[in-house]
Amino acid sequence: MFEITDAEKLRDAYTLLAFIRDDVPTTTAEQKTGLAAFMVSIKKEIRAYNNRPAPDSRIVEERGIDGYIELVQLPDELDKVNENDAAEWFRANRYYEFYPTAYDCSGQRFTNWYKLHRRCGHWFAYHSVSFDV
């Protein structure tokens, strides 16, 4: 019912809960039961959003229309493989190829470069992505 997808909607959910708790007068038992059920559903959505799994990548440098650099953690199954195998997995799963089109400024993203490294026993990659603008 109240789907939380980003920080702004999370803030809205907390504001709505505070409003319902403090400012909405209820008179009948049926209204109180309905509001209590609504508050429970909002709290469940907040809990689900806050306990969601961590993403496998995060943007470390935002460059606007020029693209971004992200830090990508490769899957745990690749922890024991060598750098060539990790690079092969990255090229097969995360690498963005550029496909020429007949149109200028197609908006497609493509990989400029990537750099693999190990950190805490896991493979990570710095991945530079640009947009065709």
C-alpha positions in Angstrom: 0.0 0.0 0.0 2.7 2.5 1.0 5.7 1.4 -1.0 9.0 2.9 0.0 11.6 3.0 -2.8 14.0 5.8 -1.8 15.0 8.1 1.1 12.4 10.7 0.3 9.6 8.2 0.6 11.1 6.9 3.8 11.0 10.4 5.2 7.4 10.8 4.1 6.5 7.5 5.8 8.0 8.7 9.1 6.2 12.0 8.7 2.8 10.3 8.1 3.3 8.0 11.1 4.0 11.0 13.3 1.0 12.8 11.9 -1.3 9.9 12.5 0.0 9.3 16.0 -0.2 12.9 17.1 -2.8 14.9 15.1 -5.6 12.6 13.9 -8.5 12.5 16.4 -10.3 9.2 16.3 -13.6 8.6 18.0 -14.9 5.1 17.3 -13.2 1.8 18.0 -13.5 0.9 14.4 -11.6 4.0 13.3 -8.8 3.3 15.8 -8.5 -0.3 14.6 -8.3 0.8 11.0 -5.7 3.4 11.8 -3.7 0.9 13.9 -3.7 -1.6 10.9 -2.6 1.2 8.6 0.2 2.2 10.9 1.3 -1.4 11.2 1.5 -1.7 7.4 3.6 1.5 7.2 6.0 0.2 9.9 6.4 -3.1 8.0 7.3 -1.2 4.8 9.8 1.0 6.8 11.4 -2.2 8.3 11.5 -3.9 4.9 13.2 -0.9 3.3 15.8 -0.5 6.1 16.6 -4.2 6.2 17.0 -4.7 2.4 20.2 -6.3 1.2 23.1 -4.1 0.5 23.6 -3.4 -3.2 26.6 -4.9 -4.9 27.7 -1.6 -6.3 27.8 2.1 -5.3 28.7 5.2 -7.2 31.9 6.7 -5.9 32.1 9.6 -8.3 29.2 11.2 -10.1 30.0 13.2 -13.3 26.5 14.2 -14.4 26.0 13.7 -18.1 29.6 12.6 -18.4 28.9 9.4 -16.5 30.0 8.0 -13.2 32.5 5.7 -11.6 31.1 2.9 -9.5 32.7 0.4 -7.1 31.3 -3.1 -7.8 31.8 -6.1 -5.5 32.0 -9.3 -7.6 30.0 -12.3 -6.2 31.4 -14.3 -3.3 31.8 -17.4 -5.6 34.7 -15.6 -7.3 36.7 -15.0 -4.2 39.0 -18.0 -4.9 39.6 -17.4 -8.6 42.5 -15.6 -10.3 42.3 -12.1 -11.8 41.8 -13.4 -15.4 38.7 -15.4 -14.3 37.3 -12.4 -12.4 37.9 -10.1 -15.4 36.1 -12.6 -17.6 33.1 -12.6 -15.3 33.1 -8.8 -15.2 33.2 -8.5 -19.0 30.4 -11.0 -19.3 28.1 -9.6 -16.6 28.8 -5.9 -15.9 30.7 -4.5 -18.9 28.6 -2.2 -21.1 29.3 -2.5 -24.8 28.9 0.5 -27.1 26.7 -0.3 -30.1 26.8 2.4 -32.8 23.4 3.7 -33.9 22.2 5.8 -36.8 21.1 8.4 -34.3 23.3 11.0 -32.6 23.1 11.1 -28.8 21.4 7.7 -28.2 21.8 8.0 -24.4 23.1 4.5 -24.1 25.7 3.8 -21.5 29.1 2.2 -22.1 32.2 1.2 -20.2 35.2 3.4 -20.5 37.5 1.3 -18.3 37.5 -0.9 -15.3 40.1 -1.9 -12.8 40.0 -5.1 -10.7 41.5 -5.3 -7.3 41.2 -7.5 -4.1 40.0 -6.1 -0.8 39.3 -8.2 2.3 39.5 -11.4 0.3 36.9 -10.3 -2.3 37.2 -9.1 -5.9 36.1 -5.5 -6.5 36.2 -3.4 -9.7 36.2 0.3 -10.3 34.0 0.7 -13.3 33.9 4.0 -15.3 30.6 4.4 -17.2 29.8 7.1 -19.7 26.7 8.0 -21.7 26.4 8.6 -25.5 25.3 12.2 -25.5 
